[in-house]
Amino acid sequence: MDPQNQSLVTQADTIYQEHFPPSVRFERAIFFSWGCTIGDCTFCYMSTQPADKPPRETRRSTESILAEFLLAKHLGWDIGFFTGGIGVLKPDELEVMLQAAVEITGDKLWLSVGPVSRLHLQRYLPYIKGVVGSTETINPQLHKKVCPSKPLAPYERMFEAARELGLQRAMTFIVGLGETREDLLLLKEFIHKYDISKIHVYGLIPQKGTIHEKDPVPSAEEQAWWIAQLRIAFPLLDIQCGIWEDRVERVSLLLQAGANSISKFKAIKLFGTAVAQEIENEAAKAGRTFVGTLTRLPDVDWNQEIERFSFASELKKRMKIKLEQYLGPMKKLQDNLSD
C-alpha cells in the first residue's frame, strides 16, 4: 500500500478506536427469495434467474428461513438485514415472517425489501429497528445504468418516512460498479441528508450471466479507501464491509480502515473451514476480538430451543428437519478442521 493510503487507514483506525470497542462480528443477511419482480439490476444474481420462473416461486420455505435465524442467534452472528426480491412477499406474508423472526432473535430487525411506504413501515414498527435502502451507487448517471428499474427517489421517500417514524436508516454501496473517487462527495452529502446511521460497503462480485461477469474485482486497497474516507467523515457511522470467500485476506485491512463488521461470507456453507478460520485470524491481526464464531458449533439442544416458540407444531417439526440439514454438514466441516 502506498504511503498516502496507509496514512489514511491509520487515521481511520485511530478514529474507530476512539469511538468503538476493539471487537468485530459477522453479520448474516437472511434472504427469503432468490428471485425479484424487477430483476434487471446489472450486477445482481437475481437478474440471472430463469425468465419463465415467477419470482414468487423463488421463495424459500418458512422453516429454512426460521432455522437460519435460530442458527445465527446461537452462533453469535448479527442479522445484517432480512431481505429478498422486491415484490416477492405480500405485506401480510412479510409481517408474519418478521413476527416469527423477532420471536427467535429477541431483537428487532433491519428490513431491506425495496422502497417501503410509510403505511407499511407503520405496520412493521413492532418488528423493525430500521430500513435499508439498496441504493448501490449515488452517482445519478451510473445509478440509471446499473439499476434501471430501481430509481433512488422512492428510497429517499422511504428514508424521510422512516425518520418521521423514528426508524434508523441504512444504505448499500458497491465498490467496482464504475464510481470514481470524485463521487465520494455525493455519497457524503446523501448520508448527511438522510442521516444514515449504517452503510454496507460491498465490493463487486462479478456474477456469471451479467454484464459485469468479466469485470475486475475491486482491490482491497480500493474498498479500504472508501471505508476509511467514510470513517474519517462520520466517526459514529456503523460501517459493514462485504467480503467473499476469495477475499478473506483483506479482512484485517478493511477493519483497520474503520469497518465495524463483516458480511457476505457464505458462513453456513463454509462454516468450520480453513477459510472461515482465516477470517477469525484476520480479525485478531487487526487487533479485534471476534465475537461469535465461524468455526465452532455451540452446545445447544436445538430441538428444545425450537419447542420454546409459539409456532404451529407442524412448522416446528419442519424446522427441526431443516436445522439438521444445516448442522450435519457444518459439524462435518468443523471436525475436519480439527483433525
VOGU-3710 file (C-alpha; in Angstrom, 3 decimals, decimal comma):
1> mdpqnqslvt> 0,000/0,000/0,000  1,318/3,426/-0,885  2,171/5,822/1,973  -0,815/8,099/1,306  -3,338/5,283/1,581  -1,530/3,847/4,612  -1,788/7,216/6,313  -5,494/7,329/5,519  -6,064/3,873/7,001  -4,058/4,724/10,110
11> qadtiyqehf> -6,140/7,871/10,644  -9,374/5,918/10,185  -8,243/3,191/12,588  -7,449/5,781/15,239  -10,915/7,308/14,870  -12,528/3,869/15,069  -10,678/3,061/18,291  -11,814/6,359/19,829  -15,498/5,517/19,310  -15,895/1,729/19,255
21> ppsvrferai> -14,670/-1,303/21,218  -11,893/-3,483/19,710  -14,283/-6,187/18,539  -15,936/-7,366/15,336  -18,934/-9,507/14,471  -20,128/-11,359/11,422  -23,432/-10,104/10,026  -25,724/-12,509/8,225  -28,191/-11,167/5,664  -31,094/-13,607/5,612
31> ffswgctigd> -32,882/-13,925/2,270  -36,466/-15,039/1,766  -36,196/-15,466/-2,023  -33,782/-15,864/-4,925  -35,876/-14,007/-7,473  -37,153/-10,441/-7,880  -40,015/-8,779/-9,721  -37,590/-6,158/-11,044  -34,709/-8,440/-11,956  -32,704/-6,063/-14,132
41> ctfcymstqp> -30,027/-4,625/-11,827  -26,949/-5,290/-13,941  -24,746/-6,660/-11,139  -27,275/-8,825/-9,287  -27,505/-12,613/-9,410  -31,294/-12,234/-9,246  -31,179/-10,818/-12,770  -29,854/-14,189/-13,993  -32,810/-16,222/-12,717  -34,880/-18,043/-15,401
51> adkppretrr> -37,322/-15,648/-17,023  -40,048/-18,293/-17,093  -39,966/-18,821/-13,318  -42,350/-16,457/-11,474  -40,468/-14,575/-8,720  -42,931/-15,726/-6,047  -41,903/-19,296/-6,819  -38,330/-18,472/-5,791  -39,360/-18,072/-2,152  -37,526/-20,146/0,406
61> stesilaefl> -39,516/-22,318/2,768  -40,571/-20,738/6,046  -38,774/-23,450/8,026  -35,455/-22,842/6,243  -35,627/-19,107/6,941  -36,516/-19,523/10,605  -33,911/-22,240/11,103  -31,308/-19,828/9,760  -32,400/-17,125/12,188  -32,010/-19,632/15,036
71> lakhlgwdig> -28,546/-20,664/13,854  -27,428/-17,038/13,607  -28,614/-16,295/17,132  -26,691/-19,141/18,743  -23,543/-18,660/16,645  -23,313/-15,050/17,773  -23,991/-13,552/14,353  -25,805/-10,268/13,941  -28,644/-10,122/11,437  -27,461/-7,596/8,857
81> fftggigvlk> -30,974/-7,413/7,460  -33,932/-9,501/6,359  -34,161/-9,275/2,595  -35,252/-10,770/-0,694  -36,507/-9,840/-4,120  -38,699/-6,781/-4,454  -42,369/-7,699/-4,692  -41,937/-11,374/-3,786  -43,656/-11,272/-0,386  -47,015/-9,622/0,159
91> pdelevmlqa> -47,252/-7,285/3,188  -49,252/-9,837/5,196  -46,695/-12,542/4,468  -43,786/-10,263/5,343  -45,370/-9,248/8,631  -45,834/-12,896/9,636  -42,186/-13,632/8,850  -40,971/-10,575/10,749  -43,000/-11,505/13,807  -41,604/-15,050/13,819
101> aveitgdklw> -38,023/-13,871/13,284  -38,248/-11,393/16,161  -39,593/-14,140/18,420  -36,473/-16,181/17,627  -33,856/-13,439/17,837  -35,376/-11,386/20,631  -34,466/-8,235/18,757  -35,983/-6,040/16,078  -34,589/-6,370/12,558  -33,215/-4,256/9,772
111> lsvgpvsrlh> -35,504/-4,614/6,736  -34,359/-4,462/3,109  -37,190/-5,209/0,683  -37,057/-2,259/-1,677  -38,858/1,041/-1,083  -41,486/0,644/1,645  -44,397/3,053/2,017  -44,998/4,967/5,234  -48,212/2,981/5,764  -46,356/-0,328/5,684
121> lqrylpyikg> -43,479/0,998/7,789  -46,027/1,838/10,475  -47,380/-1,688/10,198  -43,925/-3,209/10,678  -42,900/-0,936/13,570  -43,223/-3,660/16,241  -40,664/-5,780/14,378  -38,108/-3,491/12,718  -35,416/-1,174/14,036  -34,658/0,383/10,668
131> vvgstetinp> -34,788/0,155/6,895  -32,012/-0,479/4,407  -32,087/1,206/1,025  -30,364/-0,914/-1,625  -29,038/2,256/-3,210  -25,829/0,645/-4,612  -24,394/3,902/-6,031  -25,317/7,562/-5,608  -23,905/8,801/-8,919  -27,155/9,611/-10,837
141> qlhkkvcpsk> -25,907/8,598/-14,284  -24,289/5,399/-13,046  -27,356/4,511/-10,995  -29,624/4,738/-14,036  -27,296/2,386/-15,864  -26,876/-0,292/-13,205  -30,348/-0,086/-11,609  -32,638/0,935/-14,486  -35,863/-0,096/-12,740  -34,820/0,845/-9,207
151> plapyermfe> -34,571/4,661/-9,026  -33,315/6,427/-5,923  -36,352/8,675/-5,399  -38,594/6,005/-3,797  -35,794/5,116/-1,382  -35,392/8,769/-0,488  -39,116/8,975/0,291  -38,779/5,851/2,423  -35,875/7,403/4,339  -37,936/10,530/5,034
161> aarelglqra> -40,877/8,459/6,282  -38,568/6,280/8,386  -37,035/9,354/10,013  -40,508/10,667/10,905  -41,377/7,285/12,434  -38,181/7,084/14,483  -36,643/4,261/12,431  -32,936/4,091/11,636  -31,750/4,389/8,037  -29,074/2,311/6,315
171> mtfivglget> -27,859/2,024/2,750  -25,723/-0,152/0,484  -22,785/0,933/-1,667  -20,949/-1,310/-4,120  -17,331/-0,528/-4,931  -16,456/-1,504/-8,503  -19,608/-0,605/-10,416  -17,904/2,322/-12,098  -17,922/5,028/-9,477  -14,915/7,330/-9,152
181> redllllkef> -13,352/8,829/-6,068  -14,922/12,139/-7,044  -18,283/10,520/-6,216  -17,295/10,482/-2,540  -18,756/13,979/-2,158  -22,135/12,803/-3,474  -22,082/9,871/-1,079  -21,237/12,044/1,924  -23,988/14,524/1,007  -26,517/11,683/0,757
191> ihkydiskih> -25,510/10,310/4,168  -25,852/13,771/5,692  -29,186/14,485/4,018  -30,928/11,340/5,249  -28,988/10,929/8,499  -27,820/7,466/7,502  -26,550/5,597/10,566  -25,239/2,490/8,810  -23,690/1,681/5,446  -22,844/-1,655/3,851
201> vyglipqkgt> -19,733/-1,206/1,693  -19,500/-4,143/-0,694  -17,013/-4,982/-3,410  -18,431/-6,014/-6,771  -18,894/-9,768/-7,139  -18,822/-10,422/-10,897  -21,839/-12,676/-11,369  -21,922/-15,156/-14,221  -24,535/-14,161/-16,776  -24,391/-10,416/-16,023
211> ihekdpvpsa> -22,619/-7,649/-17,944  -20,136/-7,488/-15,057  -19,163/-11,141/-15,397  -15,655/-10,335/-16,615  -15,165/-7,085/-14,710  -12,181/-6,943/-12,344  -12,769/-7,414/-8,646  -12,096/-4,124/-6,835  -8,831/-4,289/-4,935  -8,623/-4,462/-1,167
221> eeqawwiaql> -6,990/-1,033/-1,200  -9,875/0,474/-3,179  -12,539/-0,940/-0,871  -10,478/0,172/2,138  -10,195/3,711/0,678  -13,978/4,158/0,661  -14,344/2,728/4,156  -11,551/4,892/5,555  -12,932/8,040/3,971  -16,355/7,363/5,457
231> riafplldiq> -14,909/6,565/8,891  -12,995/9,844/8,911  -16,016/11,834/7,712  -18,512/10,075/10,004  -16,814/8,843/13,206  -20,005/7,235/14,572  -21,241/5,663/11,342  -21,764/1,881/11,505  -19,751/0,571/8,547  -20,046/-3,007/7,396
241> cgiwedrver> -17,585/-4,469/4,900  -18,707/-7,128/2,458  -16,194/-9,813/1,518  -16,286/-13,126/-0,373  -14,511/-16,444/0,111  -11,742/-15,376/-2,267  -11,164/-12,105/-0,380  -10,713/-13,093/3,249  -7,091/-11,938/3,253  -8,338/-8,335/3,060
251> vslllqagan> -10,383/-8,519/6,261  -7,667/-7,102/8,522  -7,116/-4,147/6,181  -10,840/-3,361/5,944  -11,156/-3,496/9,723  -8,141/-1,228/10,151  -9,781/1,125/7,642  -12,641/1,506/10,113  -15,226/-1,183/9,375  -17,333/-2,356/12,310
261> siskfkaikl> -18,477/-5,713/10,968  -18,090/-8,298/8,189  -20,681/-9,759/5,839  -21,270/-11,563/2,513  -19,222/-14,621/3,524  -21,025/-17,943/2,929  -20,930/-18,661/6,625  -23,146/-21,759/6,645  -21,709/-23,415/3,561  -18,126/-22,664/4,640
271> fgtavaqeie> -18,578/-22,945/8,414  -15,650/-24,622/10,122  -13,395/-24,477/7,064  -9,872/-23,107/6,849  -11,304/-20,062/5,064  -13,630/-19,368/7,995  -10,715/-19,798/10,399  -8,718/-17,298/8,364  -11,419/-14,668/8,889  -11,173/-15,079/12,645
281> neaakagrtf> -7,370/-14,896/12,358  -7,632/-11,741/10,252  -9,744/-10,117/12,951  -7,019/-10,826/15,506  -4,428/-9,467/13,093  -6,376/-6,183/13,058  -6,398/-6,076/16,855  -10,055/-7,069/17,129  -11,755/-9,737/19,205  -14,070/-11,847/17,053
291> vgtltrlpdv> -17,478/-12,028/18,763  -19,373/-15,195/17,924  -17,919/-17,964/15,785  -17,463/-19,160/12,228  -15,677/-22,340/13,251  -17,153/-23,980/16,375  -20,736/-25,121/16,868  -22,121/-24,311/20,323  -23,510/-26,962/22,646  -27,228/-26,331/22,164
301> dwnqeierfs> -30,288/-28,557/22,490  -31,712/-27,380/19,193  -34,985/-29,307/19,492  -35,614/-27,820/22,901  -34,920/-24,346/21,536  -37,449/-24,837/18,755  -40,075/-26,147/21,172  -39,929/-22,852/23,082  -41,509/-20,946/20,201  -45,222/-20,328/19,731
311> faselkkrmk> -45,205/-21,684/16,176  -47,555/-24,399/14,941  -46,428/-27,956/15,705  -46,042/-28,827/12,027  -43,811/-25,797/11,405  -41,625/-26,695/14,402  -41,315/-30,228/13,084  -40,183/-28,949/9,693  -37,751/-26,541/11,365  -36,090/-29,421/13,219
321> ikleqylgpm> -35,618/-31,331/9,974  -34,229/-28,302/8,161  -31,921/-27,383/11,023  -30,420/-30,864/10,999  -29,820/-30,483/7,269  -27,769/-27,371/8,068  -25,991/-28,722/11,142  -24,861/-32,066/9,681  -22,501/-30,625/7,030  -21,402/-27,813/9,388
331> kklqdnlsd> -20,361/-30,321/12,044  -18,520/-32,425/9,494  -16,529/-29,428/8,238  -15,774/-28,368/11,799  -14,493/-31,818/12,689  -12,334/-31,918/9,547  -10,752/-28,605/10,559  -9,906/-30,010/13,999  -8,244/-33,148/12,600
//
